[in-house]
Amino acid sequence: MSYYTSRQHFEKIFTETNRSHSFCATNRQEFHDWSDSLREQLHRLIGTGQMHRCPANPEILEEIPCDGYVRKKILIHTEEDILMPFYMLVPTDIQKGEKRTALIACHGHSSNGKEAVAGVRDKKVVAETIDHYNYNYGEVFARKGYVVFAPDARGFGERRECYDQGEEDEKLLASSCSYLNVMAMSLGQTVMGMWLWDLMRLVDYALSCDFINGHIACAGLSGGGMQSLWLAAMDTRIESCVVSGYFYGYLQSLLINYNCLCNYVPDLWRNADIGDIGALICPRPVLIETGDADFLNGKDGLENVFPQVEIIRKAMRLFGKEENIYHDIFQGEHKWHGGQAYQWISSHTPPSMEEVK
């Protein structure tokens, strides 16, 4: 049987395309000009310009004492008719009048949204995915003193669309990425744009809390790494970040490796590769976690990762801040490692810092 496919055709187009916003700055002014232009272009591509601010109207839905922290479930508006539930994990050792650093903990797939990141083990299938991926990094950060904000991204957890709703195991770990992105792209938006918009509104809310000192970091695994990457790249209020299991050349990891539709933004690959997006974080600190056996790295494995990390490194050199990019390579598959991540965030954005005035 013969098959006449198109993949090699698109590989050739990708390889021969000169990305319009590839990082090429040679001094700080060129960097700022480049970063302003790329951010503007990315906002156009992902459709955030179609989204509109509104009052958050926060509502506390529940408050549960846990070991070392209190878990509050809160609901806010991110657009007039869009609601986002999230957990806020507040360390129990916060004293009256004390202010702490905020940390946005983003989830990826197979998480039941915020549940895995916040360490909620009520359901067996979620407890198993926590253990498999070391998924409860939000809970760990809370026990290390951070006020953690762990949201449901659109299409996950309590934000699953009708086709993916239910309490069966496979439904709990399902997501509505493809359904959302098909609708969104046909209207000039994207899932990535919706996720970024919601996260930026969550940053607004976090920084409005009177027990937050004005400092904020973010971290995430897999699709949560994608969210952490884009949030830090596009919102300079993020002071440091960890991107775990989501940093590799797009050709091998997204074009050749068919992945979830949430990864795809129309015309993105004609503008930038992932290293260019990562370079937007400079000179703020960023740690990349990579498992040496992570299948998402692509057919060349780490050799598909190193060139993208080097783009960030080159950008950091312009600021004399090469120490602000750290690549933590560990032996293992696709999971949160945490070997250096907690210390990295703590050293750059400690849980207790002088308040931003």
Residue pairs with C-beta under 8 A, 6 or more apart in sequence:
7 255
7 256
10 255
11 251
11 255
11 256
14 250
14 251
14 255
14 269
15 251
17 269
17 270
19 269
19 270
19 271
19 272
19 273
19 276
20 41
20 270
20 271
20 272
21 34
21 37
21 38
21 41
21 271
21 272
21 276
22 272
22 273
22 276
23 34
23 275
23 276
23 279
23 311
23 314
23 315
24 30
24 34
25 31
25 33
25 34
25 315
25 318
26 318
27 318
28 318
28 319
31 282
31 315
31 318
31 319
35 279
35 280
38 271
38 272
38 276
38 277
38 280
39 233
39 234
39 280
41 271
42 233
42 234
42 268
42 271
42 272
42 277
43 49
43 234
45 190
45 265
45 266
45 267
45 268
45 271
46 189
46 190
46 192
46 193
46 196
46 265
47 184
47 187
47 188
47 189
47 190
47 193
48 193
48 196
48 197
50 187
50 188
50 189
51 79
51 189
51 193
51 194
51 197
52 79
52 80
53 201
54 77
54 78
54 79
54 80
55 77
56 76
56 77
56 78
56 201
56 204
56 205
56 208
57 76
57 77
58 74
58 75
58 76
58 205
59 74
59 75
59 76
60 72
60 73
60 74
61 73
61 74
61 75
61 85
62 72
62 73
63 70
63 71
63 72
63 73
64 70
64 71
64 72
64 73
65 71
65 92
66 89
66 119
67 143
68 91
68 92
68 93
68 142
68 143
69 89
69 90
69 91
69 92
69 139
69 142
69 143
69 148
70 89
70 90
70 92
71 87
71 88
71 89
71 118
71 120
72 87
72 88
72 89
72 90
73 85
73 86
73 87
74 85
74 86
74 87
74 88
75 83
75 84
75 85
76 83
76 84
76 86
76 201
76 202
76 205
77 83
77 84
78 84
78 197
78 198
78 201
78 202
79 197
82 154
82 198
84 151
84 152
84 154
84 159
84 198
84 201
84 202
85 114
85 151
85 152
85 157
85 158
85 159
86 114
86 149
86 150
86 151
86 152
86 202
87 114
87 118
87 120
87 138
87 148
87 149
87 150
87 151
88 147
88 148
88 149
88 150
89 118
89 138
89 139
89 141
89 142
89 147
89 148
89 150
90 142
90 147
90 211
91 100
91 142
91 143
91 145
91 146
91 147
91 351
93 145
94 100
94 147
94 211
98 211
98 352
99 210
99 211
99 212
99 213
99 214
99 355
100 145
100 146
100 147
100 211
100 212
100 213
100 351
100 352
101 145
101 146
101 147
101 212
101 213
101 215
101 216
101 217
101 349
101 350
101 351
101 352
101 353
102 146
102 147
102 148
102 149
102 206
102 207
102 209
102 212
102 215
102 216
102 217
103 138
103 141
103 146
103 147
103 148
103 149
103 216
103 217
103 218
103 219
103 345
103 349
104 148
104 149
104 150
104 151
104 199
104 202
104 203
104 206
104 216
104 217
104 218
104 219
104 228
104 231
104 238
105 117
105 118
105 137
105 138
105 141
105 148
105 149
105 150
105 218
105 219
105 220
105 224
106 117
106 150
106 151
106 153
106 199
106 218
106 219
106 220
106 223
106 224
106 225
106 227
106 228
106 231
107 113
107 114
107 116
107 117
107 135
107 150
107 152
107 153
107 156
107 220
107 221
107 223
107 224
108 220
108 221
108 222
108 223
108 224
108 225
108 226
108 245
108 246
109 173
109 175
109 177
109 222
109 223
109 260
110 116
110 129
110 133
110 173
111 117
111 126
111 129
111 133
111 135
111 156
111 157
111 173
111 224
112 123
112 125
112 126
112 129
112 156
112 157
112 172
112 173
113 151
113 152
113 153
113 156
113 157
113 158
113 159
114 120
114 138
114 150
114 151
114 152
114 156
114 157
115 122
115 123
115 126
115 157
116 126
116 129
116 130
116 133
116 135
116 136
117 135
117 136
117 137
117 138
117 139
117 150
117 220
117 224
118 136
118 138
118 139
118 148
118 150
119 130
119 136
119 138
119 139
119 140
120 126
121 127
121 130
123 172
124 169
125 169
125 172
125 173
126 172
126 173
129 135
129 173
130 136
132 335
133 221
133 222
133 334
133 335
133 336
134 221
134 335
134 336
134 337
134 338
135 221
135 336
137 219
137 221
137 336
137 338
137 341
138 148
138 150
139 148
140 338
140 342
141 148
141 219
141 342
141 345
142 148
144 342
144 346
144 351
145 351
145 352
146 217
146 345
146 351
147 206
147 209
147 211
147 212
149 202
149 205
149 206
151 198
151 199
151 202
152 158
152 159
153 159
153 195
153 198
153 223
153 227
154 176
154 180
154 191
154 194
154 195
154 198
155 161
155 164
155 175
155 176
155 177
155 179
155 180
155 191
155 262
156 175
156 176
159 176
160 171
160 174
160 175
160 176
161 176
161 179
161 180
163 176
163 179
164 171
164 174
164 175
164 176
164 179
165 171
166 172
175 260
175 262
177 191
177 260
177 261
177 262
178 260
178 261
178 262
180 191
180 194
180 262
181 190
181 191
181 261
181 262
181 264
182 261
184 190
184 191
184 193
184 194
185 266
190 264
190 265
190 266
191 261
191 262
192 226
192 230
192 262
192 263
192 265
193 265
195 227
195 230
195 262
196 227
196 230
196 231
196 234
199 218
199 227
199 231
199 235
200 231
200 234
200 235
203 216
203 231
203 235
203 237
203 238
206 212
206 216
207 214
207 216
207 237
213 352
213 353
213 354
213 355
213 356
214 355
214 356
214 357
215 239
215 349
215 353
215 356
216 237
216 238
216 239
216 349
217 238
217 239
217 240
217 241
217 345
217 348
217 349
218 227
218 228
218 231
218 232
218 238
218 241
218 242
219 228
219 241
219 242
219 244
219 341
219 345
220 226
220 227
220 228
220 242
220 243
220 244
220 246
221 244
221 245
221 246
221 335
221 336
222 244
222 245
222 246
222 296
222 334
223 246
223 260
223 262
224 244
224 246
225 242
225 243
225 244
225 245
225 246
225 247
225 289
226 246
226 262
226 263
228 241
228 242
228 243
228 244
229 241
229 243
229 246
229 247
229 274
229 277
229 278
229 281
230 277
231 238
231 241
232 238
232 240
232 241
232 243
232 280
232 281
232 284
232 286
233 277
233 278
233 280
233 281
234 280
236 284
238 281
238 284
239 284
239 285
239 348
239 349
240 284
240 285
240 286
240 344
240 345
240 348
240 349
241 281
241 284
241 285
241 286
241 287
242 286
242 287
242 289
242 341
242 344
242 345
243 278
243 286
243 287
243 288
243 289
244 288
244 289
244 336
244 337
244 341
245 289
245 290
245 291
245 294
245 296
245 334
245 335
245 336
246 296
247 274
247 278
247 288
247 290
247 305
247 308
247 309
248 274
248 296
248 297
248 298
248 304
248 305
248 308
249 273
249 274
249 275
249 298
249 304
249 305
249 307
249 308
250 268
250 269
250 273
250 274
251 298
252 297
252 298
252 299
252 300
252 304
253 259
253 296
253 297
253 298
253 304
254 263
254 264
255 269
256 298
256 299
257 295
257 296
257 298
259 296
273 308
273 311
274 308
275 307
275 308
275 309
275 310
275 311
275 312
276 311
278 286
278 288
278 308
278 309
278 311
278 312
279 311
279 312
279 314
279 315
281 312
282 312
282 315
282 316
282 318
282 319
282 321
282 324
283 315
283 316
283 319
283 321
283 324
284 324
285 324
285 325
285 326
285 344
285 348
285 349
286 312
286 324
286 325
286 326
287 325
287 326
287 327
287 328
287 340
287 341
287 344
287 345
288 305
288 309
288 312
288 325
288 326
288 327
288 328
289 328
289 330
289 336
289 337
289 338
289 339
289 340
289 341
290 297
290 302
290 305
290 327
290 328
290 329
290 330
291 297
291 329
291 330
291 331
291 332
291 333
291 334
291 335
291 337
292 301
292 302
292 329
292 330
292 331
292 332
293 301
293 331
293 332
293 333
294 332
294 333
294 334
295 333
295 334
296 334
297 304
297 305
298 304
302 329
305 327
309 325
309 327
312 325
313 322
313 325
316 322
316 323
316 324
316 325
324 348
326 340
326 344
328 337
328 339
328 340
328 341
330 337
330 339
